[in-house]
Amino acid sequence: MAKKSKRQQAGGTPATVALTTADVPFTLHAYAHDPAHPSYGEEAAEALGVSPDRVFKTLVAEVDGELTVAVVPVSGQLDLKALASAVGGKRAAMADPVLAERTTGYVRGGISPLGQRKRLRTVVDASASAHPTIYVSAGRRALEVELTPTALTTLTTATLSPITRP
């Protein structure tokens, strides 16, 4: 039997390869994607039977012209003002989706905070620390990775800050 590469062993995405390379424990969760579902994050929570407070979406914003990643629970919305404040900026706006995809190397609905093409400043909502594990995109639609909030913040060199509004 042929030996599998780290990429094949890890599910084949840059996010899972980054986790495997860093020797971080994680669990992959795949589900059937429904293109008609209005929300990728809510779809993941429903399909996996997990509280939307534990499933986090990865959003790319521009803070004072610099791309910044925000990781927030799907049960809430990104507070752009709080994100700007968390990184010492004045003004934040959502990034152009095409620019976000090109910069991260992922497609919308599958952007992971891990293994991005270009490492961006990252802020994870402080609510993540209330859970033993959280779910984030594994780098493609319908594939989530479950890991500890500490592992996520360590690997992304993220700041924890309250950046979500209900």
C-alpha positions in Angstrom: 0.0 0.0 0.0 1.3 3.4 -1.0 2.1 5.8 1.8 -0.2 8.8 2.0 1.2 12.3 2.0 0.4 14.6 4.9 -2.1 16.5 2.6 -3.9 13.2 1.8 -3.9 12.1 5.5 -5.3 15.4 6.7 -8.2 15.7 4.3 -6.5 17.6 1.6 -6.8 21.3 2.6 -4.2 23.8 3.6 -6.0 24.1 7.0 -5.8 20.4 7.8 -2.2 20.2 6.6 -1.3 23.1 8.9 -3.0 21.3 11.8 -1.3 18.0 11.0 2.1 19.7 10.5 1.8 21.5 13.9 0.8 18.2 15.5 -2.4 19.7 16.8 -5.3 17.3 17.7 -8.4 17.9 15.6 -11.5 16.1 14.3 -12.8 16.6 10.8 -16.6 16.7 10.3 -18.0 16.4 6.8 -21.6 16.9 5.8 -23.7 17.2 2.7 -23.8 20.8 1.4 -27.1 22.2 0.3 -26.4 25.0 -2.2 -29.9 26.5 -1.5 -29.2 27.0 2.2 -29.0 30.7 3.0 -26.1 30.5 5.5 -23.0 28.3 5.3 -22.4 28.5 9.1 -26.0 27.8 10.1 -26.0 24.9 7.7 -22.9 23.4 9.3 -24.4 23.8 12.8 -27.6 22.1 11.8 -26.0 19.3 9.8 -23.5 18.5 12.6 -26.1 18.9 15.4 -24.0 21.5 17.2 -25.0 24.7 18.9 -24.4 27.7 16.5 -22.5 29.3 19.5 -19.8 26.6 18.9 -19.6 26.9 15.1 -17.5 29.9 14.0 -17.5 31.6 10.7 -14.4 33.2 9.2 -14.9 36.7 7.8 -12.4 38.9 6.1 -12.6 42.7 6.7 -10.5 45.7 6.0 -9.4 47.7 9.0 -7.9 51.0 7.9 -7.1 49.4 4.6 -5.4 46.3 6.0 -7.1 42.9 5.5 -8.0 41.3 8.9 -9.7 38.0 9.7 -12.5 37.9 12.2 -13.7 34.6 13.6 -17.1 34.8 15.1 -19.9 32.4 16.1 -22.6 31.8 13.4 -25.2 32.7 16.1 -24.1 36.4 16.0 -22.8 39.1 13.7 -19.4 40.7 13.4 -19.3 44.1 15.1 -17.0 46.0 12.7 -16.5 48.8 15.2 -15.3 46.3 17.9 -13.0 44.6 15.3 -11.4 47.9 14.4 -10.9 48.7 18.1 -9.5 45.2 18.8 -6.6 45.8 16.4 -6.1 49.4 17.2 -7.8 50.7 14.1 -10.4 53.4 13.5 -12.6 52.1 10.7 -13.5 48.6 9.4 -15.6 47.4 6.5 -16.2 44.0 5.0 -13.5 43.1 2.4 -14.4 42.5 -1.3 -15.2 38.8 -1.5 -13.0 38.3 -4.6 -10.0 39.9 -2.7 -10.8 37.8 0.4 -10.8 34.6 -1.8 -7.6 35.5 -3.6 -5.7 36.5 -0.5 -6.7 33.5 1.7 -6.7 30.9 -1.1 -10.1 29.7 -0.1 -13.6 30.1 -1.6 -16.4 32.0 0.2 -18.2 29.6 2.5 -15.0 27.6 2.9 -12.6 30.2 4.1 -10.7 28.8 7.1 -8.7 30.9 9.6 -6.0 28.2 9.2 -3.5 27.6 6.4 -4.3 30.8 4.5 -2.2 31.7 1.5 -1.1 34.9 3.2 -1.1 35.1 7.0 -3.5 37.9 8.0 -4.0 39.6 11.4 -6.7 37.5 13.1 -9.2 38.2 15.9 -11.3 35.4 17.4 -14.4 36.4 19.3 -13.8 36.0 23.1 -16.9 33.7 23.4 -14.7 30.9 21.9 -12.9 30.5 25.2 -16.2 29.4 26.9 -16.2 26.1 24.9 -13.9 23.1 25.3 -13.9 22.8 21.5 -15.2 24.9 18.6 -15.8 24.3 14.9 -14.3 26.3 12.0 -14.1 25.7 8.3 -11.5 23.2 7.3 -11.0 25.0 4.0 -13.8 23.9 1.9 -17.6 24.0 2.0 -19.2 21.2 4.0 -16.0 20.4 5.9 -15.5 21.6 9.4 -12.6 21.1 11.8 -13.2 20.8 15.6 -10.3 22.0 17.8 -9.7 23.8 21.0 -10.0 27.6 21.0 -6.4 27.7 22.4 -5.1 25.7 19.4 -6.9 28.0 17.0 -5.6 31.2 18.6 -2.0 29.8 18.9 -1.8 28.6 15.3 -3.2 31.9 13.9 -1.5 34.1 16.4 -4.9 35.6 17.0 -6.1 38.0 19.6 -9.2 37.1 21.6 -11.7 40.0 21.8 -15.4 40.5 22.0 -16.2 41.3 18.4 -19.7 39.8 18.0 -23.1 41.4 18.4 -26.2 39.3 18.7 
